[in-house]
């Protein structure tokens, strides 16, 4: 919940979570997912991965080669 002062501010337009679900956003998310899976299949860490030092399963994928 936003602070009451923020919720009533005249420059704030509150939208539900789906407010960002535009066609360009959906396309970007889909292509980004494909890119990340491709990196994983090549044994690479996807760009922008959060906490990559904790990605222990990637080493197991590489061991299968």
Secondary structure, 3 states (H helix, E strand, C coil): CCCHHHHCCCCCCCCCHHHHCCHHHHHHHHHHHHHHHHHHHCCCCCCCCCCHHHCHHHHHHHHCC
